[in-house]
């Protein structure tokens, strides 16, 4: 799809066109967190170890250059808590200086930065004490965010306390595919969900005490959800917009999604991360895809237009500006990636034209990387990474997104 054909139009002042990564997925060698332990636990279901990942701990400058050369103007990346605080109360100035160097280099290149303080990984010393099911984690998280933000805050442009807290709790305590690897532990899920919200609120306060002047929020996995009362995908269905405890998804929907949108009312923005449309029956469970449905490497339905609908929902419920902090597709076919981005951006523009206050778009991901339990097979990246040499090769989709960004700045 030609960027001119897309016709995304102008963007508001301060808009960010960026690409995103997460520390554990790209840095390599993050041996001190719960995910490293989970990867090396027999029968965890994780396909392979993250190992050296993309070696971005050493090649971060090259990654910044990739963002700049693509024609984007922002980079979202995560801090690895276990590097900054490898033991309880023991903080690494060297690790903090490492992340500060990334921030300052980005500014030198003219890039703005979006920093995530927790992206799925928790220090092993804290996970061993019960992790997110232990109420003590809230105070530990606030202390970590406070110390890191005091060191880095003056060089941050956008901050997220926690990435997709609903995925951490749901996949970790109900699905069993994230640490701590529990399935159907509803009590653990409830506790972890309460502590996630409390940690976000405590982290938000710490970030607002920090030097610098930047918006603070969290990012949320927010699929576009269609409810079919008859339990079949053939019926028309209705979109789920009530995420309260008495809504169609009940307590599970509230703890998974609704409570975070509620918390975001006191944030500066809400980060929306949407990849697909899901169809559910009256029991709240997903309705299987029909045979022959178009799916991604993750097994998710290929439904790019889900983004615009989720953005409208988030803006309506939270009532704060939206930043699309992740959106993308796992595919080896880069033309399909361009198709996906083109259709999702069209839906985003429709949401904006309908009144949603949107402030930016970050592609997931800058690099092909370690996709958690799925290992290295899913290819989300705008840039391919050789698993042995770590050589980076930009895909045509990277230049395509850069042309979309350039056209949006040129309009008006």
C-alpha positions as a Markdown table, in Angstrom:
| # | Residue | x | y | z |
|---|---|---|---|---|
| 1 | Unk | 0.0 | 0.0 | 0.0 |
| 2 | Unk | 1.4 | 3.4 | -1.0 |
| 3 | Unk | 1.5 | 5.9 | 1.9 |
| 4 | Unk | -0.2 | 8.5 | -0.3 |
| 5 | Unk | -3.0 | 6.0 | -1.0 |
| 6 | Unk | -3.3 | 5.4 | 2.8 |
| 7 | Unk | -4.1 | 9.1 | 3.2 |
| 8 | Unk | -3.5 | 9.1 | 7.0 |
| 9 | Unk | -3.6 | 12.9 | 7.0 |
| 10 | Unk | -2.0 | 15.4 | 9.4 |
| 11 | Unk | -1.1 | 14.6 | 13.0 |
| 12 | Unk | -1.6 | 16.9 | 16.0 |
| 13 | Unk | 1.4 | 18.8 | 17.5 |
| 14 | Unk | 3.6 | 16.6 | 19.7 |
| 15 | Unk | 2.5 | 13.4 | 17.9 |
| 16 | Unk | 5.0 | 10.5 | 18.2 |
| 17 | Unk | 5.7 | 8.1 | 15.3 |
| 18 | Unk | 7.8 | 5.3 | 16.9 |
| 19 | Unk | 8.8 | 1.7 | 17.2 |
| 20 | Unk | 8.9 | -0.3 | 20.4 |
| 21 | Unk | 10.9 | -3.0 | 22.2 |
| 22 | Unk | 11.0 | -4.6 | 25.6 |
| 23 | Unk | 14.2 | -5.2 | 27.6 |
| 24 | Unk | 14.0 | -8.9 | 28.1 |
| 25 | Unk | 12.9 | -9.5 | 24.5 |
| 26 | Unk | 15.9 | -7.7 | 23.0 |
| 27 | Unk | 18.7 | -7.1 | 25.5 |
| 28 | Unk | 19.9 | -10.7 | 26.1 |
| 29 | Unk | 21.4 | -12.1 | 29.3 |
| 30 | Unk | 18.8 | -11.0 | 31.7 |
| 31 | Unk | 19.5 | -13.9 | 34.0 |
| 32 | Unk | 18.2 | -12.3 | 37.2 |
| 33 | Unk | 14.4 | -12.2 | 36.5 |
| 34 | Unk | 11.5 | -14.6 | 36.7 |
| 35 | Unk | 11.2 | -15.0 | 33.0 |
| 36 | Unk | 14.8 | -16.3 | 32.7 |
| 37 | Unk | 14.0 | -18.9 | 35.4 |
| 38 | Unk | 10.7 | -19.8 | 33.7 |
| 39 | Unk | 12.4 | -20.3 | 30.4 |
| 40 | Unk | 14.8 | -22.8 | 32.0 |
| 41 | Unk | 12.1 | -24.6 | 34.0 |
| 42 | Unk | 11.2 | -28.0 | 32.5 |
| 43 | Unk | 7.6 | -28.3 | 31.2 |
| 44 | Unk | 7.0 | -24.5 | 31.4 |
| 45 | Unk | 5.9 | -24.6 | 27.8 |
| 46 | Unk | 8.4 | -22.0 | 26.7 |
| 47 | Unk | 9.9 | -23.1 | 23.4 |
| 48 | Unk | 13.4 | -21.8 | 24.0 |
| 49 | Unk | 15.6 | -19.6 | 26.1 |
| 50 | Unk | 15.9 | -15.9 | 25.4 |
| 51 | Unk | 19.6 | -16.3 | 25.6 |
| 52 | Unk | 21.4 | -13.4 | 24.0 |
| 53 | Unk | 18.1 | -12.2 | 22.4 |
| 54 | Unk | 19.1 | -9.5 | 20.0 |
| 55 | Unk | 22.1 | -8.4 | 22.0 |
| 56 | Unk | 20.6 | -4.9 | 22.4 |
| 57 | Unk | 22.3 | -4.5 | 25.7 |
| 58 | Unk | 25.4 | -3.8 | 23.6 |
| 59 | Unk | 23.9 | -2.8 | 20.3 |
| 60 | Unk | 21.4 | -0.2 | 21.6 |
| 61 | Unk | 23.0 | 2.6 | 19.6 |
| 62 | Unk | 22.6 | 0.7 | 16.4 |
| 63 | Unk | 18.9 | 0.2 | 17.3 |
| 64 | Unk | 18.4 | 4.0 | 17.8 |
| 65 | Unk | 20.0 | 4.5 | 14.4 |
| 66 | Unk | 17.5 | 2.1 | 12.9 |
| 67 | Unk | 14.6 | 4.1 | 14.3 |
| 68 | Unk | 16.1 | 7.4 | 13.0 |
| 69 | Unk | 16.9 | 6.0 | 9.6 |
| 70 | Unk | 13.4 | 4.6 | 9.2 |
| 71 | Unk | 12.1 | 8.2 | 9.4 |
| 72 | Unk | 10.4 | 7.7 | 12.8 |
| 73 | Unk | 10.9 | 10.2 | 15.7 |
| 74 | Unk | 10.4 | 8.1 | 18.9 |
| 75 | Unk | 11.6 | 5.0 | 20.5 |
| 76 | Unk | 9.8 | 3.0 | 23.2 |
| 77 | Unk | 12.0 | 0.7 | 25.3 |
| 78 | Unk | 11.9 | -1.0 | 28.7 |
| 79 | Unk | 14.1 | -0.9 | 31.8 |
| 80 | Unk | 15.1 | -4.2 | 33.2 |
| 81 | Unk | 14.3 | -4.0 | 36.9 |
| 82 | Unk | 16.5 | -7.0 | 37.8 |
| 83 | Unk | 19.5 | -5.2 | 36.3 |
| 84 | Unk | 18.8 | -2.0 | 38.2 |
| 85 | Unk | 18.0 | -3.8 | 41.5 |
| 86 | Unk | 19.7 | -7.2 | 41.3 |
| 87 | Unk | 19.1 | -7.8 | 45.0 |
| 88 | Unk | 16.7 | -6.3 | 47.5 |
| 89 | Unk | 17.7 | -2.7 | 48.1 |
| 90 | Unk | 20.9 | -3.0 | 46.1 |
| 91 | Unk | 20.7 | -0.6 | 43.1 |
| 92 | Unk | 23.2 | -0.6 | 40.2 |
| 93 | Unk | 24.4 | 2.8 | 39.2 |
| 94 | Unk | 26.1 | 1.2 | 36.3 |
| 95 | Unk | 22.8 | -0.1 | 35.0 |
| 96 | Unk | 21.1 | 3.2 | 35.5 |
| 97 | Unk | 23.9 | 5.0 | 33.7 |
| 98 | Unk | 23.5 | 2.5 | 30.8 |
| 99 | Unk | 19.8 | 3.5 | 30.4 |
| 100 | Unk | 20.6 | 7.1 | 30.8 |
| 101 | Unk | 23.1 | 6.8 | 27.9 |
| 102 | Unk | 20.4 | 5.5 | 25.7 |
| 103 | Unk | 18.1 | 8.4 | 26.6 |
| 104 | Unk | 20.7 | 11.0 | 26.0 |
| 105 | Unk | 21.8 | 9.5 | 22.7 |
| 106 | Unk | 18.2 | 9.4 | 21.5 |
| 107 | Unk | 17.9 | 13.0 | 22.2 |
| 108 | Unk | 21.1 | 13.8 | 20.4 |
| 109 | Unk | 19.6 | 12.0 | 17.3 |
| 110 | Unk | 16.3 | 14.0 | 17.6 |
| 111 | Unk | 14.4 | 11.0 | 18.9 |
| 112 | Unk | 11.9 | 11.2 | 21.8 |
| 113 | Unk | 11.7 | 8.4 | 24.3 |
| 114 | Unk | 8.9 | 6.4 | 25.8 |
| 115 | Unk | 10.2 | 4.4 | 28.8 |
| 116 | Unk | 8.4 | 1.4 | 30.3 |
| 117 | Unk | 9.4 | 0.6 | 33.9 |
| 118 | Unk | 8.0 | -3.0 | 34.0 |
| 119 | Unk | 7.6 | -5.0 | 30.9 |
| 120 | Unk | 6.6 | -8.5 | 32.0 |
| 121 | Unk | 9.7 | -9.3 | 34.1 |
| 122 | Unk | 10.2 | -9.2 | 37.8 |
| 123 | Unk | 13.5 | -9.7 | 39.7 |
| 124 | Unk | 13.9 | -13.3 | 40.8 |
| 125 | Unk | 14.6 | -12.3 | 44.4 |
| 126 | Unk | 11.1 | -10.7 | 44.5 |
| 127 | Unk | 9.3 | -13.4 | 42.5 |
| 128 | Unk | 10.7 | -16.0 | 44.9 |
| 129 | Unk | 8.8 | -14.2 | 47.7 |
| 130 | Unk | 5.4 | -14.5 | 45.9 |
| 131 | Unk | 5.8 | -11.9 | 43.2 |
| 132 | Unk | 2.6 | -10.1 | 42.2 |
| 133 | Unk | 0.6 | -12.2 | 44.7 |
| 134 | Unk | 2.5 | -10.7 | 47.6 |
| 135 | Unk | 1.3 | -7.2 | 48.7 |
| 136 | Unk | 4.9 | -6.2 | 49.5 |
| 137 | Unk | 5.6 | -5.9 | 45.8 |
| 138 | Unk | 3.7 | -2.6 | 45.7 |
| 139 | Unk | 6.2 | -0.9 | 48.0 |
| 140 | Unk | 9.1 | -2.6 | 46.2 |
| 141 | Unk | 7.9 | -1.3 | 42.9 |
| 142 | Unk | 7.4 | 2.2 | 44.1 |
| 143 | Unk | 10.9 | 2.3 | 45.5 |
| 144 | Unk | 12.4 | 1.0 | 42.3 |
| 145 | Unk | 10.5 | 3.4 | 40.1 |
| 146 | Unk | 11.4 | 6.3 | 42.4 |
| 147 | Unk | 15.1 | 5.6 | 42.3 |
| 148 | Unk | 15.2 | 4.9 | 38.6 |
| 149 | Unk | 13.1 | 8.0 | 37.8 |
| 150 | Unk | 15.3 | 10.3 | 39.9 |
| 151 | Unk | 18.2 | 9.1 | 37.8 |
| 152 | Unk | 16.5 | 9.2 | 34.4 |
| 153 | Unk | 13.5 | 11.4 | 34.6 |
| 154 | Unk | 14.9 | 14.6 | 33.1 |
| 155 | Unk | 15.6 | 12.7 | 29.8 |
| 156 | Unk | 12.2 | 10.9 | 29.5 |
| 157 | Unk | 9.5 | 12.1 | 27.2 |
| 158 | Unk | 6.7 | 9.6 | 28.0 |
| 159 | Unk | 6.6 | 7.1 | 30.9 |
| 160 | Unk | 4.6 | 3.9 | 31.4 |
| 161 | Unk | 4.6 | 2.3 | 34.8 |
| 162 | Unk | 3.6 | -1.2 | 33.7 |
| 163 | Unk | 3.2 | -2.9 | 30.3 |
| 164 | Unk | 0.0 | -4.9 | 30.0 |
| 165 | Unk | -0.6 | -5.7 | 33.7 |
| 166 | Unk | -3.6 | -7.7 | 32.5 |
| 167 | Unk | -1.5 | -10.1 | 30.5 |
| 168 | Unk | 1.0 | -10.6 | 33.4 |
| 169 | Unk | -1.9 | -11.6 | 35.7 |
| 170 | Unk | -4.1 | -13.5 | 33.3 |
| 171 | Unk | -1.3 | -15.5 | 31.6 |
| 172 | Unk | 0.6 | -16.1 | 34.9 |
| 173 | Unk | -2.3 | -17.2 | 37.1 |
| 174 | Unk | -5.1 | -18.4 | 34.8 |
| 175 | Unk | -3.3 | -19.5 | 31.6 |
| 176 | Unk | -0.1 | -20.8 | 33.1 |
| 177 | Unk | 2.0 | -19.6 | 30.2 |
| 178 | Unk | 3.8 | -16.8 | 32.1 |
| 179 | Unk | 5.5 | -16.9 | 35.4 |
| 180 | Unk | 4.6 | -18.2 | 38.0 |
| 181 | Unk | 3.1 | -20.7 | 35.6 |
| 182 | Unk | -0.2 | -21.3 | 37.4 |
| 183 | Unk | -3.4 | -22.3 | 35.7 |
| 184 | Unk | -6.9 | -21.6 | 37.0 |
| 185 | Unk | -5.6 | -20.0 | 40.2 |
| 186 | Unk | -8.4 | -17.5 | 40.6 |
| 187 | Unk | -7.4 | -16.4 | 44.1 |
| 188 | Unk | -3.8 | -15.7 | 42.9 |
| 189 | Unk | -5.2 | -13.8 | 39.9 |
| 190 | Unk | -7.4 | -11.7 | 42.1 |
| 191 | Unk | -4.5 | -10.8 | 44.4 |
| 192 | Unk | -2.0 | -10.1 | 41.6 |
| 193 | Unk | -4.6 | -7.9 | 39.9 |
| 194 | Unk | -5.2 | -5.8 | 43.0 |
| 195 | Unk | -1.5 | -5.4 | 43.5 |
| 196 | Unk | -0.9 | -4.5 | 39.9 |
| 197 | Unk | -3.3 | -1.6 | 40.1 |
| 198 | Unk | -1.9 | -0.5 | 43.4 |
| 199 | Unk | 1.7 | -0.7 | 42.0 |
| 200 | Unk | 0.7 | 1.4 | 39.0 |
| 201 | Unk | -0.8 | 4.1 | 41.2 |
| 202 | Unk | 2.2 | 4.1 | 43.5 |
| 203 | Unk | 4.6 | 4.2 | 40.5 |
| 204 | Unk | 2.6 | 7.0 | 39.0 |
| 205 | Unk | 3.1 | 9.1 | 42.2 |
| 206 | Unk | 6.8 | 8.3 | 42.1 |
| 207 | Unk | 7.1 | 9.4 | 38.5 |
| 208 | Unk | 5.3 | 12.6 | 39.2 |
| 209 | Unk | 7.8 | 13.4 | 41.9 |
| 210 | Unk | 10.7 | 12.8 | 39.6 |
| 211 | Unk | 12.7 | 15.5 | 37.6 |
| 212 | Unk | 11.5 | 16.2 | 34.1 |
| 213 | Unk | 8.1 | 16.9 | 32.7 |
| 214 | Unk | 6.5 | 13.9 | 30.9 |
| 215 | Unk | 3.1 | 12.2 | 30.7 |
| 216 | Unk | 2.6 | 9.2 | 32.9 |
| 217 | Unk | 0.3 | 6.2 | 32.2 |
| 218 | Unk | 0.2 | 2.5 | 31.8 |
| 219 | Unk | -0.3 | 0.3 | 28.7 |
| 220 | Unk | -3.1 | -2.2 | 28.3 |
| 221 | Unk | -3.8 | -5.2 | 26.2 |
| 222 | Unk | -7.1 | -4.3 | 24.8 |
| 223 | Unk | -8.6 | -6.6 | 22.2 |
| 224 | Unk | -11.7 | -5.6 | 20.4 |
| 225 | Unk | -14.4 | -7.9 | 21.8 |
| 226 | Unk | -17.7 | -9.1 | 20.2 |
| 227 | Unk | -20.2 | -10.9 | 22.3 |
| 228 | Unk | -22.5 | -13.5 | 20.7 |
| 229 | Unk | -25.4 | -14.4 | 23.0 |
| 230 | Unk | -26.2 | -17.5 | 20.9 |
| 231 | Unk | -22.6 | -18.8 | 21.2 |
| 232 | Unk | -21.9 | -18.8 | 17.5 |
| 233 | Unk | -19.8 | -16.5 | 15.3 |
| 234 | Unk | -22.5 | -16.5 | 12.7 |
| 235 | Unk | -24.8 | -14.2 | 14.7 |
| 236 | Unk | -24.4 | -10.4 | 14.4 |
| 237 | Unk | -23.1 | -10.0 | 18.0 |
| 238 | Unk | -22.5 | -6.8 | 19.9 |
| 239 | Unk | -19.3 | -5.1 | 20.9 |
| 240 | Unk | -18.5 | -5.2 | 24.5 |
| 241 | Unk | -18.1 | -1.7 | 26.0 |
| 242 | Unk | -19.2 | -2.3 | 29.6 |
| 243 | Unk | -16.1 | -3.6 | 31.4 |
| 244 | Unk | -17.5 | -3.1 | 34.9 |
| 245 | Unk | -17.9 | -5.9 | 37.4 |
| 246 | Unk | -21.6 | -6.2 | 36.4 |
| 247 | Unk | -20.9 | -6.1 | 32.7 |
| 248 | Unk | -21.1 | -9.1 | 30.4 |
| 249 | Unk | -17.6 | -10.3 | 31.3 |
| 250 | Unk | -18.2 | -9.9 | 35.1 |
| 251 | Unk | -15.5 | -10.0 | 37.7 |
| 252 | Unk | -13.0 | -11.4 | 35.2 |
| 253 | Unk | -13.5 | -8.6 | 32.7 |
| 254 | Unk | -13.3 | -6.0 | 35.5 |
| 255 | Unk | -10.0 | -7.3 | 36.9 |
| 256 | Unk | -8.5 | -8.0 | 33.5 |
| 257 | Unk | -9.4 | -4.8 | 31.8 |
| 258 | Unk | -12.0 | -2.5 | 33.4 |
| 259 | Unk | -10.1 | -1.7 | 36.6 |
| 260 | Unk | -7.1 | -0.5 | 34.6 |
| 261 | Unk | -9.2 | 1.8 | 32.4 |
| 262 | Unk | -10.7 | 3.1 | 35.6 |
| 263 | Unk | -7.3 | 3.7 | 37.1 |
| 264 | Unk | -6.3 | 5.5 | 33.9 |
| 265 | Unk | -8.8 | 8.3 | 34.6 |
| 266 | Unk | -6.1 | 9.8 | 36.9 |
| 267 | Unk | -3.3 | 9.2 | 34.4 |
| 268 | Unk | -2.0 | 11.6 | 31.7 |
| 269 | Unk | -2.7 | 9.1 | 28.9 |
| 270 | Unk | -3.7 | 5.5 | 28.3 |
| 271 | Unk | -1.5 | 3.2 | 26.2 |
| 272 | Unk | -3.6 | 1.0 | 23.9 |
| 273 | Unk | -2.1 | -2.3 | 22.6 |
| 274 | Unk | -4.5 | -4.0 | 20.2 |
| 275 | Unk | -3.7 | -6.8 | 17.8 |
| 276 | Unk | -7.0 | -8.5 | 16.9 |
| 277 | Unk | -10.8 | -8.9 | 17.4 |
| 278 | Unk | -12.0 | -11.7 | 19.6 |
| 279 | Unk | -15.4 | -13.3 | 19.6 |
| 280 | Unk | -16.9 | -14.6 | 22.8 |
| 281 | Unk | -20.0 | -16.5 | 23.9 |
| 282 | Unk | -22.4 | -15.8 | 26.8 |
| 283 | Unk | -20.0 | -17.6 | 29.1 |
| 284 | Unk | -17.2 | -15.2 | 28.3 |
| 285 | Unk | -15.1 | -17.8 | 26.6 |
| 286 | Unk | -13.7 | -17.4 | 23.2 |
| 287 | Unk | -15.5 | -18.9 | 20.2 |
| 288 | Unk | -13.1 | -20.9 | 18.1 |
| 289 | Unk | -12.0 | -19.5 | 14.7 |
| 290 | Unk | -13.7 | -21.2 | 11.7 |
| 291 | Unk | -11.6 | -23.5 | 9.5 |
| 292 | Unk | -9.5 | -21.6 | 7.0 |
| 293 | Unk | -9.6 | -18.3 | 8.9 |
| 294 | Unk | -6.7 | -16.0 | 8.2 |
| 295 | Unk | -4.4 | -16.0 | 11.2 |
| 296 | Unk | -1.0 | -14.6 | 12.2 |
| 297 | Unk | 2.1 | -16.6 | 13.4 |
| 298 | Unk | 0.7 | -16.1 | 16.9 |
| 299 | Unk | -2.5 | -17.9 | 15.9 |
| 300 | Unk | -4.4 | -14.6 | 16.3 |
| 301 | Unk | -7.1 | -13.6 | 13.7 |
| 302 | Unk | -5.9 | -11.2 | 11.1 |
| 303 | Unk | -8.2 | -8.3 | 12.0 |
| 304 | Unk | -6.3 | -5.0 | 11.7 |
| 305 | Unk | -9.4 | -2.8 | 12.1 |
| 306 | Unk | -9.6 | -3.9 | 15.8 |
| 307 | Unk | -7.3 | -1.0 | 16.6 |
| 308 | Unk | -9.6 | 1.8 | 15.9 |
| 309 | Unk | -12.4 | 0.3 | 17.8 |
| 310 | Unk | -10.3 | -0.3 | 20.9 |
| 311 | Unk | -9.0 | 3.2 | 20.8 |
| 312 | Unk | -12.5 | 4.6 | 20.8 |
| 313 | Unk | -13.4 | 2.4 | 23.7 |
| 314 | Unk | -10.3 | 3.4 | 25.8 |
| 315 | Unk | -10.8 | 7.1 | 25.1 |
| 316 | Unk | -14.5 | 6.9 | 26.0 |
| 317 | Unk | -14.0 | 5.0 | 29.2 |
| 318 | Unk | -10.8 | 6.5 | 30.6 |
| 319 | Unk | -11.4 | 10.0 | 29.3 |
| 320 | Unk | -7.7 | 10.7 | 28.8 |
| 321 | Unk | -5.6 | 11.0 | 25.6 |
| 322 | Unk | -4.6 | 7.7 | 24.0 |
| 323 | Unk | -1.2 | 6.6 | 22.7 |
| 324 | Unk | -1.1 | 3.5 | 20.6 |
| 325 | Unk | 2.0 | 2.0 | 22.4 |
| 326 | Unk | 1.9 | -1.2 | 20.5 |
| 327 | Unk | 0.3 | -2.5 | 17.2 |
| 328 | Unk | 1.7 | -4.9 | 14.7 |
| 329 | Unk | 1.5 | -8.4 | 13.2 |
| 330 | Unk | 3.6 | -11.6 | 13.4 |
| 331 | Unk | 4.3 | -12.6 | 9.8 |
| 332 | Unk | 7.2 | -13.6 | 7.6 |
| 333 | Unk | 5.5 | -11.9 | 4.7 |
| 334 | Unk | 6.5 | -8.2 | 4.9 |
| 335 | Unk | 3.8 | -7.2 | 2.3 |
| 336 | Unk | 1.3 | -8.6 | 4.7 |
| 337 | Unk | 2.8 | -6.5 | 7.5 |
| 338 | Unk | 2.4 | -3.4 | 5.3 |
| 339 | Unk | -1.2 | -4.4 | 4.7 |
| 340 | Unk | -1.9 | -4.9 | 8.4 |
| 341 | Unk | -0.4 | -1.5 | 9.3 |
| 342 | Unk | -2.2 | 0.3 | 6.5 |
| 343 | Unk | -5.6 | -1.1 | 7.6 |
| 344 | Unk | -5.0 | -0.5 | 11.3 |
| 345 | Unk | -3.9 | 3.1 | 10.7 |
| 346 | Unk | -7.0 | 3.7 | 8.6 |
| 347 | Unk | -9.1 | 2.5 | 11.5 |
| 348 | Unk | -7.1 | 4.7 | 13.8 |
| 349 | Unk | -7.7 | 7.8 | 11.6 |
| 350 | Unk | -11.4 | 6.9 | 11.7 |
| 351 | Unk | -11.4 | 6.9 | 15.5 |
| 352 | Unk | -9.5 | 10.2 | 15.5 |
| 353 | Unk | -12.0 | 11.7 | 13.1 |
| 354 | Unk | -14.8 | 10.5 | 15.4 |
| 355 | Unk | -13.3 | 12.4 | 18.3 |
| 356 | Unk | -10.7 | 10.2 | 20.0 |
| 357 | Unk | -7.8 | 12.2 | 21.2 |
| 358 | Unk | -4.8 | 10.2 | 20.0 |
| 359 | Unk | -1.2 | 11.4 | 20.6 |
| 360 | Unk | 1.0 | 8.8 | 18.9 |
| 361 | Unk | 1.6 | 5.4 | 17.3 |
| 362 | Unk | 4.4 | 2.9 | 18.1 |
| 363 | Unk | 4.9 | -0.1 | 15.9 |
| 364 | Unk | 5.5 | -3.5 | 17.6 |
| 365 | Unk | 8.2 | -4.2 | 17.1 |
| 366 | Unk | 11.4 | -2.5 | 16.0 |
| 367 | Unk | 13.2 | -5.9 | 15.9 |
| 368 | Unk | 12.3 | -9.5 | 15.4 |
| 369 | Unk | 12.8 | -10.7 | 18.9 |
| 370 | Unk | 12.1 | -13.2 | 21.7 |
| 371 | Unk | 8.3 | -13.5 | 21.8 |
| 372 | Unk | 8.0 | -15.0 | 25.3 |
| 373 | Unk | 6.6 | -18.6 | 25.4 |
| 374 | Unk | 6.6 | -18.6 | 21.5 |
| 375 | Unk | 10.3 | -18.1 | 21.3 |
| 376 | Unk | 12.0 | -16.5 | 18.3 |
| 377 | Unk | 9.7 | -17.8 | 15.6 |
| 378 | Unk | 7.1 | -15.0 | 15.4 |
| 379 | Unk | 8.4 | -12.2 | 13.3 |
| 380 | Unk | 6.9 | -8.9 | 14.5 |
| 381 | Unk | 9.8 | -6.7 | 13.5 |
| 382 | Unk | 10.3 | -3.9 | 11.1 |
| 383 | Unk | 13.9 | -5.1 | 11.2 |
| 384 | Unk | 15.2 | -8.7 | 10.8 |
| 385 | Unk | 17.9 | -9.9 | 13.2 |
| 386 | Unk | 20.3 | -12.7 | 12.4 |
| 387 | Unk | 20.3 | -15.1 | 15.3 |
| 388 | Unk | 24.1 | -15.7 | 15.2 |
| 389 | Unk | 25.7 | -12.5 | 14.0 |
| 390 | Unk | 22.9 | -10.2 | 15.3 |
| 391 | Unk | 23.1 | -8.3 | 12.0 |
| 392 | Unk | 20.1 | -6.0 | 11.6 |
| 393 | Unk | 18.4 | -5.8 | 8.2 |
| 394 | Unk | 15.5 | -3.3 | 7.8 |
| 395 | Unk | 12.5 | -4.6 | 6.0 |
| 396 | Unk | 10.5 | -2.6 | 3.4 |
| 397 | Unk | 7.8 | -2.1 | 6.1 |
| 398 | Unk | 10.2 | 0.1 | 8.1 |
| 399 | Unk | 10.7 | 2.5 | 5.2 |
| 400 | Unk | 7.0 | 2.4 | 4.4 |
| 401 | Unk | 6.0 | 3.5 | 8.0 |
| 402 | Unk | 8.6 | 6.2 | 7.7 |
| 403 | Unk | 7.0 | 7.5 | 4.6 |
| 404 | Unk | 3.6 | 7.5 | 6.3 |
| 405 | Unk | 5.2 | 9.6 | 9.1 |
| 406 | Unk | 6.8 | 12.0 | 6.7 |
| 407 | Unk | 3.5 | 12.5 | 4.8 |
| 408 | Unk | 1.6 | 13.2 | 8.0 |
| 409 | Unk | 4.0 | 15.9 | 8.9 |
| 410 | Unk | 4.0 | 17.4 | 5.5 |
| 411 | Unk | 0.2 | 17.8 | 5.4 |
| 412 | Unk | -1.0 | 21.3 | 6.3 |
